[in-house]
Amino acid sequence: MGCVRNRLAAVISIILGAAAVIAIVLLLVVRPWESSGSPVDGAAPSETGQSEAALPPLVDETTHILNDAGEGAPVVVEFLDFECEACGAVYPTMEELREKYDGQVTFAVRYFPLPGHFNSGNAAVAVEAAAQQGAFEAMYQRMFETQTAWGEAQTSAADLFRGYAQELGLDLAAYDAAIADPATLARVELDFQAGMALGVDRTPSIFIDGERLELETIDDIETAIRSAME
């Protein structure tokens, strides 16, 4: 197990190092799933020197909460991209930590689909459509569990994602309506723009009690959580 964790940590370090450089360039490119333009007007990233009070909150009333430990508990917020290999590598650990610290730590998730991933936007919209039927967690898990089946594809995986919705027993008519509704993409864009304003430039970007974690090894996540609990 120790060997596996060490190899996983090394993979994450390599991926994150490359992503840090690539993401800065890619964030200037139009996101590929926006074939007809975004339905929301994107706010410009925060300027250097912007006051902290002007920044959007890490968690607001729209944020998807996976585990709610109540007032006063440490809060872990992850900005993620469902097609990101580093996010996929971190996912099992995040699931383990959610179980281990259930009732003690709040875990929240926000969308940050990177433009260099062809289906990252489609995946986020599919998860948000499922969320409208109370199935956010189930679809979130399905995306990461199947990432190798559709990640890096250069054709739309929207039909595959619809199949996941069917497997989860969702109302497909309601799901299709949510996918077609510009408000669903606007909800994804809300998280993306908040991330940009908060300085997110890669995925996964993890904040623990408002502090961004400089993730170098997989063990850094639990170390930071335990420190926040003290």
FENNORCOR-V530677 format. One record per residue. N is the residue number from 1. SS is DSSP state (h for helix, s for strand, l for the rest). OMEGA is omega in whole degrees, 0 to 359 (999 if undefined). BURIAL is # if it has 24 or more other C-alpha atoms within 12 Angstrom, else .. Layout:
# FENNORCOR-V530677
n:N ss:SS omega:OMEGA burial:BURIAL
n:N ss:SS omega:OMEGA burial:BURIAL
This chain:
# FENNORCOR-V530677
n:1 ss:l omega:180 burial:.
n:2 ss:h omega:179 burial:.
n:3 ss:h omega:181 burial:.
n:4 ss:h omega:181 burial:.
n:5 ss:h omega:179 burial:.
n:6 ss:h omega:179 burial:.
n:7 ss:h omega:179 burial:.
n:8 ss:h omega:179 burial:#
n:9 ss:h omega:180 burial:#
n:10 ss:h omega:179 burial:.
n:11 ss:h omega:181 burial:.
n:12 ss:h omega:181 burial:#
n:13 ss:h omega:180 burial:#
n:14 ss:h omega:182 burial:.
n:15 ss:h omega:181 burial:#
n:16 ss:h omega:179 burial:#
n:17 ss:h omega:179 burial:.
n:18 ss:h omega:182 burial:.
n:19 ss:h omega:181 burial:#
n:20 ss:h omega:180 burial:#
n:21 ss:h omega:185 burial:.
n:22 ss:h omega:187 burial:.
n:23 ss:h omega:182 burial:#
n:24 ss:h omega:179 burial:.
n:25 ss:h omega:185 burial:.
n:26 ss:h omega:181 burial:.
n:27 ss:l omega:178 burial:#
n:28 ss:l omega:185 burial:.
n:29 ss:l omega:177 burial:.
n:30 ss:l omega:182 burial:.
n:31 ss:l omega:191 burial:#
n:32 ss:l omega:180 burial:#
n:33 ss:l omega:181 burial:#
n:34 ss:l omega:184 burial:.
n:35 ss:l omega:180 burial:.
n:36 ss:l omega:179 burial:.
n:37 ss:l omega:181 burial:.
n:38 ss:l omega:179 burial:#
n:39 ss:l omega:177 burial:.
n:40 ss:l omega:177 burial:.
n:41 ss:l omega:184 burial:.
n:42 ss:l omega:175 burial:#
n:43 ss:l omega:179 burial:.
n:44 ss:l omega:177 burial:.
n:45 ss:l omega:181 burial:.
n:46 ss:l omega:180 burial:.
n:47 ss:l omega:178 burial:.
n:48 ss:l omega:179 burial:.
n:49 ss:l omega:178 burial:.
n:50 ss:l omega:183 burial:.
n:51 ss:l omega:182 burial:.
n:52 ss:h omega:182 burial:.
n:53 ss:h omega:183 burial:.
n:54 ss:h omega:182 burial:.
n:55 ss:l omega:177 burial:.
n:56 ss:l omega:179 burial:#
n:57 ss:l omega:177 burial:.
n:58 ss:l omega:178 burial:#
n:59 ss:l omega:175 burial:#
n:60 ss:l omega:186 burial:.
n:61 ss:l omega:180 burial:.
n:62 ss:l omega:187 burial:.
n:63 ss:l omega:179 burial:#
n:64 ss:s omega:180 burial:#
n:65 ss:s omega:178 burial:#
n:66 ss:s omega:177 burial:#
n:67 ss:s omega:180 burial:#
n:68 ss:l omega:181 burial:#
n:69 ss:l omega:176 burial:.
n:70 ss:l omega:184 burial:.
n:71 ss:l omega:177 burial:.
n:72 ss:l omega:180 burial:.
n:73 ss:l omega:174 burial:.
n:74 ss:s omega:182 burial:#
n:75 ss:s omega:178 burial:#
n:76 ss:s omega:180 burial:#
n:77 ss:s omega:179 burial:#
n:78 ss:s omega:168 burial:#
n:79 ss:s omega:187 burial:#
n:80 ss:s omega:177 burial:#
n:81 ss:l omega:185 burial:#
n:82 ss:l omega:179 burial:#
n:83 ss:l omega:183 burial:#
n:84 ss:l omega:181 burial:#
n:85 ss:h omega:179 burial:#
n:86 ss:h omega:176 burial:#
n:87 ss:h omega:178 burial:#
n:88 ss:h omega:179 burial:#
n:89 ss:h omega:180 burial:#
n:90 ss:h omega:186 burial:#
n:91 ss:h omega:181 burial:#
n:92 ss:h omega:179 burial:.
n:93 ss:h omega:178 burial:#
n:94 ss:h omega:178 burial:#
n:95 ss:h omega:178 burial:#
n:96 ss:h omega:181 burial:.
n:97 ss:h omega:177 burial:#
n:98 ss:h omega:180 burial:#
n:99 ss:h omega:184 burial:.
n:100 ss:h omega:185 burial:.
n:101 ss:l omega:178 burial:#
n:102 ss:l omega:181 burial:.
n:103 ss:l omega:180 burial:.
n:104 ss:l omega:184 burial:#
n:105 ss:s omega:175 burial:#
n:106 ss:s omega:178 burial:#
n:107 ss:s omega:180 burial:#
n:108 ss:s omega:183 burial:#
n:109 ss:s omega:175 burial:#
n:110 ss:s omega:182 burial:#
n:111 ss:s omega:172 burial:#
n:112 ss:l omega:183 burial:#
n:113 ss:l omega:180 burial:#
n:114 ss:l omega:185 burial:#
n:115 ss:l omega:180 burial:#
n:116 ss:l omega:180 burial:#
n:117 ss:l omega:190 burial:#
n:118 ss:l omega:185 burial:#
n:119 ss:l omega:182 burial:#
n:120 ss:h omega:178 burial:#
n:121 ss:h omega:177 burial:#
n:122 ss:h omega:181 burial:#
n:123 ss:h omega:181 burial:#
n:124 ss:h omega:179 burial:#
n:125 ss:h omega:179 burial:#
n:126 ss:h omega:179 burial:#
n:127 ss:h omega:179 burial:#
n:128 ss:h omega:177 burial:#
n:129 ss:h omega:177 burial:#
n:130 ss:h omega:180 burial:#
n:131 ss:h omega:180 burial:#
n:132 ss:l omega:175 burial:#
n:133 ss:l omega:177 burial:#
n:134 ss:l omega:184 burial:.
n:135 ss:l omega:180 burial:#
n:136 ss:h omega:185 burial:#
n:137 ss:h omega:182 burial:#
n:138 ss:h omega:181 burial:#
n:139 ss:h omega:175 burial:#
n:140 ss:h omega:180 burial:#
n:141 ss:h omega:181 burial:#
n:142 ss:h omega:180 burial:#
n:143 ss:h omega:181 burial:#
n:144 ss:h omega:179 burial:#
n:145 ss:h omega:182 burial:#
n:146 ss:l omega:187 burial:.
n:147 ss:h omega:182 burial:#
n:148 ss:h omega:181 burial:.
n:149 ss:h omega:184 burial:.
n:150 ss:h omega:180 burial:#
n:151 ss:l omega:180 burial:#
n:152 ss:l omega:176 burial:.
n:153 ss:l omega:180 burial:.
n:154 ss:l omega:173 burial:.
n:155 ss:l omega:184 burial:.
n:156 ss:l omega:176 burial:.
n:157 ss:l omega:183 burial:#
n:158 ss:h omega:180 burial:#
n:159 ss:h omega:178 burial:.
n:160 ss:h omega:180 burial:#
n:161 ss:h omega:176 burial:#
n:162 ss:h omega:176 burial:#
n:163 ss:h omega:177 burial:.
n:164 ss:h omega:179 burial:#
n:165 ss:h omega:179 burial:#
n:166 ss:h omega:179 burial:.
n:167 ss:h omega:180 burial:.
n:168 ss:l omega:177 burial:#
n:169 ss:l omega:180 burial:.
n:170 ss:l omega:173 burial:#
n:171 ss:l omega:187 burial:.
n:172 ss:h omega:178 burial:#
n:173 ss:h omega:179 burial:.
n:174 ss:h omega:178 burial:.
n:175 ss:h omega:180 burial:#
n:176 ss:h omega:180 burial:#
n:177 ss:h omega:179 burial:.
n:178 ss:h omega:178 burial:#
n:179 ss:h omega:183 burial:#
n:180 ss:h omega:184 burial:.
n:181 ss:l omega:179 burial:.
n:182 ss:h omega:181 burial:.
n:183 ss:h omega:180 burial:.
n:184 ss:h omega:175 burial:#
n:185 ss:h omega:179 burial:#
n:186 ss:h omega:178 burial:#
n:187 ss:h omega:176 burial:#
n:188 ss:h omega:180 burial:#
n:189 ss:h omega:178 burial:#
n:190 ss:h omega:178 burial:#
n:191 ss:h omega:182 burial:#
n:192 ss:h omega:181 burial:#
n:193 ss:h omega:176 burial:#
n:194 ss:h omega:178 burial:#
n:195 ss:h omega:178 burial:#
n:196 ss:h omega:181 burial:#
n:197 ss:h omega:180 burial:#
n:198 ss:l omega:177 burial:#
n:199 ss:l omega:178 burial:#
n:200 ss:l omega:180 burial:#
n:201 ss:l omega:180 burial:#
n:202 ss:l omega:173 burial:#
n:203 ss:l omega:354 burial:#
n:204 ss:l omega:169 burial:#
n:205 ss:s omega:186 burial:#
n:206 ss:s omega:177 burial:#
n:207 ss:s omega:178 burial:#
n:208 ss:s omega:186 burial:#
n:209 ss:l omega:174 burial:#
n:210 ss:l omega:181 burial:.
n:211 ss:s omega:179 burial:.
n:212 ss:s omega:181 burial:#
n:213 ss:l omega:173 burial:#
n:214 ss:l omega:188 burial:#
n:215 ss:l omega:178 burial:#
n:216 ss:l omega:175 burial:#
n:217 ss:l omega:183 burial:#
n:218 ss:l omega:181 burial:#
n:219 ss:h omega:181 burial:#
n:220 ss:h omega:183 burial:#
n:221 ss:h omega:181 burial:#
n:222 ss:h omega:178 burial:#
n:223 ss:h omega:180 burial:.
n:224 ss:h omega:178 burial:#
n:225 ss:h omega:182 burial:#
n:226 ss:h omega:179 burial:.
n:227 ss:h omega:180 burial:.
n:228 ss:h omega:181 burial:.
n:229 ss:h omega:184 burial:.
n:230 ss:l omega:999 burial:.
